[in-house]
Amino acid sequence: MAATATATTSAFSSTADCVYQGARRVHQITTLHVASTRRPSAFFKSVRMIDTINCTAASRCSSSGSMKSATITDASAKVIDGKSTAKEIRDEIAIEVSRMKDSIGVVPGLAVILVGDRKDSATYVRNKKKACESVGMKSYEVCLAEDSSEQEVLKYISGFNDDPSVHGILVQLPLPSHMNEQNVLNAVCIEKDVDGFNPLNIGRLAMRDREPLFVPCTPKGCIELLHRYGVAIKGKRAVVIGRSNIVGMPAALLLQREDATVTIVHSRTKNPEEITREADIVISAVGQPNMVRGSWIKPGSVIIDVGINPVEDAKSPRGYRLVGDVCYEEASQMASAITPVPGGVGPMTIAMLLLNTLVAAKRANNFK
Ligand SMILES: Nc1nc(=O)c2c([nH]1)NC[C@@H]1CN(c3ccc(C(=O)N[C@@H](CCC(=O)O)C(=O)O)cc3)C=[N+]21
C-alpha cells in the first residue's frame, strides 16, 4: 500500500477516525510532499526550512540531517515522558496492592480475552500480563482461535463476570470481523469494565454531575500526563484530532470535564490545520503517521500524540518502527511540551488499566 500524504486538508485517510480498527497496517508512504500554507515568520524558521524539503518517508517527516545542524537544538519542547510516568504510577499501584493483600487478603485480578492470532494483539496482551505481575496483581488469560464463535467469547465473559477473584475484564480489540463487537463489549458487567467501553460508562462520562465507574485507559492516560506535568487545562483551548469511541471521543469529554474549550477535528473537517493551530492543547488519535506537521501547531502549545503507527524500516530488527500521528521533529520545534512515540501515551494506557483494575477490586471489597 503506497500512498502520498500531503500536509493539507486531505491529510486524513478514510479510516483515520478510528484507531485500533481493522488490520494493523505497516505504513509505506513514499513521498510526503509538504505544502506551505503560511508565510513563516522568524519564529517559524524551522518550519520554513521544512517547507522546502521534499520528505522521503513518512517515518522521517523532515530531513533530519539538515534540520539538526541548523535549528533542532535552539527551541526544543520539553519531553513528556510516559514511560517513566507509567513506572511511577505502577510503583504507587504496587504499594496499594500489597496494602490490600495484607489487610484483607484480596489480590486484584485482571482477565484478558484474546481472539485470533494478530501479532500486535498478542504482544499487547503479553505486556499487560507482565504489567500485572510487576504490581503484584493476578492475571488470567484466555486465547481463542480466530474462527471461534461469538458464543464462546460470551461464555468466557460470563464466567469472569461470576468469578469473584476477577475484578477487571478486558476483551482485546479488534475482534475478528465475524463477531459483533457491541454484543461482546456489552456482555462485560459494568463493575468489571476496566476498559470503560460500556455505553453506560461513556454515557455517564458525557453527562454533567454523573460519574462513570471507569474511564477508558488511553484518554485517561493522556489527562494524567497533563496533570503530572502541571499543564493547566481549565479555560484552555483543546483540539482533539480523531473521534473514535475509545480515544478521541472520550478524550474530548474528559477535557471538557476539566473545563477546557474543546474542538474535535476529524476526517470531514474542512480546515484541520487552521483549527489545530488555535489549540493550547492537542490530543491526536487518528493512526496516520506524521500527519500533524509543524505548521499545524501553535507556538508554546502542549502536544499529546496517541498514534502508534508502524512504518517500514529496513534498518530496524523488526522491519518496522513506530511513529506517532505527529511529526515529532517539527512539532517539538513549536510546542512547549510533547509526548514521544514510543514511550509516551502507550505505557500510560497500561498503567491506567492497572489503576482501573485496582479501583475495581477496592470497590468490590469496599476497601478504601
Ligand atoms: N480492549 C482493548 N483495550 C486496549 O487498551 C487496547 C486494545 N483493546 N487493543 C489494542 C490497543 C493498543 N493498546 C496499546 C497499549 C500500550 C501500548 C504501548 O505500551 N506501546 C509502547 C511501544 C510498544 C512496542 O514497542 O511495540 C509505547 O508506545 O511506548 C501500545 C498500544 C491498547 N489497546
The ligand as a Tripos MOL2 file, in Angstrom:
@<TRIPOS>MOLECULE
LIG
   33    36     1     0     0
SMALL
NO_CHARGES

@<TRIPOS>ATOM
      1 N1         -9.7070   -3.7220   24.7740 N.pl3     1 LIG1
      2 C1         -8.5990   -3.0810   24.3980 C.ar      1 LIG1
      3 N2         -8.0660   -2.1510   25.2350 N.ar      1 LIG1
      4 C2         -6.9180   -1.5040   24.8780 C.ar      1 LIG1
      5 O1         -6.4380   -0.6460   25.6390 O.2       1 LIG1
      6 C3         -6.2970   -1.8210   23.6340 C.ar      1 LIG1
      7 C4         -6.9040   -2.7820   22.8250 C.ar      1 LIG1
      8 N3         -8.0500   -3.3860   23.2210 N.ar      1 LIG1
      9 N4         -6.3700   -3.1160   21.6430 N.pl3     1 LIG1
     10 C5         -5.1210   -2.5790   21.1860 C.3       1 LIG1
     11 C6         -4.8520   -1.2170   21.7700 C.3       1 LIG1
     12 C7         -3.4350   -0.7800   21.7020 C.3       1 LIG1
     13 N5         -3.0190   -0.5570   23.0700 N.pl3     1 LIG1
     14 C8         -1.7220   -0.2280   23.4310 C.ar      1 LIG1
     15 C9         -1.2760   -0.2280   24.7300 C.ar      1 LIG1
     16 C10         0.0530    0.0400   25.0500 C.ar      1 LIG1
     17 C11         0.9770    0.2950   24.0570 C.ar      1 LIG1
     18 C12         2.4040    0.5460   24.4110 C.2       1 LIG1
     19 O2          2.8100    0.4570   25.5520 O.2       1 LIG1
     20 N6          3.2780    0.8700   23.4210 N.am      1 LIG1
     21 C13         4.6920    1.1270   23.5960 C.3       1 LIG1
     22 C14         5.5090    0.5250   22.4660 C.3       1 LIG1
     23 C15         5.3830   -0.9470   22.3510 C.3       1 LIG1
     24 C16         6.2040   -1.5020   21.1920 C.2       1 LIG1
     25 O3          7.3870   -1.1770   21.0970 O.co2     1 LIG1
     26 O4          5.6200   -2.2670   20.4010 O.co2     1 LIG1
     27 C17         4.9720    2.6240   23.5770 C.2       1 LIG1
     28 O5          4.1720    3.3630   22.9850 O.co2     1 LIG1
     29 O6          5.9770    3.0360   24.1300 O.co2     1 LIG1
     30 C18         0.5510    0.3090   22.7710 C.ar      1 LIG1
     31 C19        -0.7820    0.0590   22.4560 C.ar      1 LIG1
     32 C20        -4.0470   -0.8490   23.8840 C.2       1 LIG1
     33 N7         -5.1370   -1.2240   23.2020 N.pl3     1 LIG1
@<TRIPOS>BOND
     1     1     2 1
     2     2     3 ar
     3     2     8 ar
     4     3     4 ar
     5     4     5 2
     6     4     6 ar
     7     6     7 ar
     8     6    33 1
     9     7     8 ar
    10     7     9 1
    11     9    10 1
    12    10    11 1
    13    11    12 1
    14    11    33 1
    15    12    13 1
    16    13    14 1
    17    13    32 1
    18    14    15 ar
    19    14    31 ar
    20    15    16 ar
    21    16    17 ar
    22    17    18 1
    23    17    30 ar
    24    18    19 2
    25    18    20 1
    26    20    21 1
    27    21    22 1
    28    21    27 1
    29    22    23 1
    30    23    24 1
    31    24    25 2
    32    24    26 1
    33    27    28 2
    34    27    29 1
    35    30    31 ar
    36    32    33 2
@<TRIPOS>SUBSTRUCTURE
     1 LIG1         1 GROUP 0 **** ****
